[in-house]
């Protein structure tokens, strides 16, 4: 919970807020944040499934 709170504060919003509201407004900051979140998720899944074998 602490990390989520820190991330929301540091990123000036939550992932769904950037993804839904920010992208629909055309905010470059929200688009960049959403691309970053998605890239981190893709890397995490790849590492977990293919490199660690989970």
Backbone as CSV, one residue per row, in Angstrom:
resi,resn,N_x,N_y,N_z,CA_x,CA_y,CA_z,C_x,C_y,C_z
1,UNK,0.806,-1.188,0.000,0.000,0.000,0.000,0.857,1.262,0.000
2,UNK,1.944,1.214,0.731,2.828,2.371,0.815,3.444,2.682,-0.551
3,UNK,3.865,1.642,-1.260,4.458,1.855,-2.580,3.433,2.379,-3.584
4,UNK,2.204,1.899,-3.486,1.150,2.391,-4.381,0.880,3.867,-4.110
5,UNK,0.798,4.221,-2.845,0.589,5.623,-2.485,1.729,6.508,-2.946
6,UNK,2.939,6.026,-2.781,4.107,6.779,-3.240,4.079,6.941,-4.757
7,UNK,3.768,5.867,-5.469,3.731,5.918,-6.930,2.653,6.848,-7.447
8,UNK,1.484,6.830,-6.816,0.398,7.720,-7.238,0.769,9.181,-6.992
9,UNK,1.439,9.433,-5.892,1.869,10.799,-5.594,2.977,11.236,-6.545
10,UNK,3.954,10.364,-6.749,5.095,10.680,-7.615,4.656,10.858,-9.068
11,UNK,3.702,10.045,-9.510,3.237,10.104,-10.891,2.098,11.081,-11.120
12,UNK,1.719,11.809,-10.077,0.612,12.774,-10.150,-0.686,12.132,-10.632
13,UNK,-0.982,10.952,-10.142,-2.226,10.266,-10.464,-2.017,8.765,-10.490
14,UNK,-3.116,8.045,-10.535,-3.018,6.589,-10.561,-2.993,6.087,-12.003
15,UNK,-2.705,4.812,-12.166,-2.595,4.249,-13.509,-3.903,4.347,-14.273
16,UNK,-5.016,4.052,-13.612,-6.302,4.119,-14.320,-6.690,5.555,-14.626
17,UNK,-6.336,6.476,-13.775,-6.623,7.884,-14.047,-5.870,8.385,-15.264
18,UNK,-4.596,8.021,-15.354,-3.809,8.406,-16.523,-4.324,7.688,-17.765
19,UNK,-4.612,6.389,-17.615,-5.017,5.592,-18.760,-6.374,5.951,-19.321
20,UNK,-7.326,6.249,-18.455,-8.689,6.523,-18.914,-8.902,8.013,-19.163
21,UNK,-8.686,8.803,-18.145,-8.985,10.239,-18.260,-7.888,11.002,-18.999
22,UNK,-6.653,10.712,-18.687,-5.550,11.466,-19.286,-5.397,11.239,-20.769
23,UNK,-5.492,9.979,-21.187,-5.362,9.691,-22.616,-6.536,10.265,-23.393
24,UNK,-7.741,10.195,-22.823,-8.906,10.733,-23.535,-8.813,12.251,-23.698
25,UNK,-8.101,12.915,-22.794,-7.886,14.364,-22.923,-6.726,14.691,-23.856
26,UNK,-5.952,13.693,-24.214,-4.804,13.911,-25.089,-3.580,14.436,-24.363
27,UNK,-3.498,14.198,-23.066,-2.377,14.668,-22.262,-1.119,13.846,-22.564
28,UNK,-0.077,14.516,-23.053,1.177,13.813,-23.353,1.786,13.204,-22.102
29,UNK,1.630,13.862,-20.969,2.160,13.322,-19.721,1.463,12.014,-19.359
30,UNK,0.155,11.955,-19.551,-0.584,10.735,-19.257,-0.277,9.633,-20.257
31,UNK,-0.114,9.994,-21.514,0.241,8.999,-22.521,1.610,8.403,-22.199
32,UNK,2.560,9.242,-21.849,3.897,8.775,-21.482,3.844,7.894,-20.243
33,UNK,3.074,8.301,-19.248,2.952,7.510,-18.020,2.328,6.151,-18.314
34,UNK,1.289,6.112,-19.139,0.620,4.856,-19.457,1.539,3.936,-20.253
35,UNK,2.291,4.476,-21.196,3.257,3.657,-21.951,4.314,3.099,-21.002
36,UNK,4.745,3.899,-20.049,5.734,3.440,-19.073,5.166,2.326,-18.201
37,UNK,3.926,2.492,-17.715,3.294,1.447,-16.894,3.174,0.146,-17.672
38,UNK,2.731,0.251,-18.919,2.539,-0.950,-19.734,3.875,-1.629,-20.045
39,UNK,4.901,-0.852,-20.340,6.222,-1.425,-20.608,6.754,-2.154,-19.380
40,UNK,6.574,-1.560,-18.212,7.015,-2.211,-16.969,6.256,-3.514,-16.750
41,UNK,4.971,-3.529,-17.067,4.172,-4.750,-16.919,4.649,-5.826,-17.890
42,UNK,4.910,-5.450,-19.141,5.388,-6.421,-20.131,6.720,-7.020,-19.703
43,UNK,7.630,-6.182,-19.243,8.944,-6.665,-18.798,8.800,-7.591,-17.604
44,UNK,7.938,-7.241,-16.667,7.722,-8.068,-15.478,7.187,-9.444,-15.856
45,UNK,6.212,-9.490,-16.740,5.648,-10.776,-17.174,6.695,-11.589,-17.925
46,UNK,7.459,-10.955,-18.797,8.492,-11.674,-19.546,9.524,-12.281,-18.604
47,UNK,10.010,-11.481,-17.681,11.029,-11.971,-16.738,10.454,-13.103,-15.886
48,UNK,9.241,-12.918,-15.397,8.636,-13.925,-14.523,8.397,-15.240,-15.257
49,UNK,7.880,-15.170,-16.463,7.517,-16.392,-17.186,8.685,-17.058,-17.920
50,UNK,9.571,-16.269,-18.492,10.587,-16.855,-19.354,11.975,-16.948,-18.735
51,UNK,12.314,-16.023,-17.890,13.663,-16.056,-17.302,13.685,-16.754,-15.947
52,UNK,12.672,-16.540,-15.133,12.616,-17.177,-13.819,11.899,-18.514,-13.910
53,UNK,10.932,-18.595,-14.823,10.205,-19.855,-15.025,8.978,-20.003,-14.164
54,UNK,8.328,-18.889,-13.834,7.150,-18.913,-12.947,5.904,-19.214,-13.599
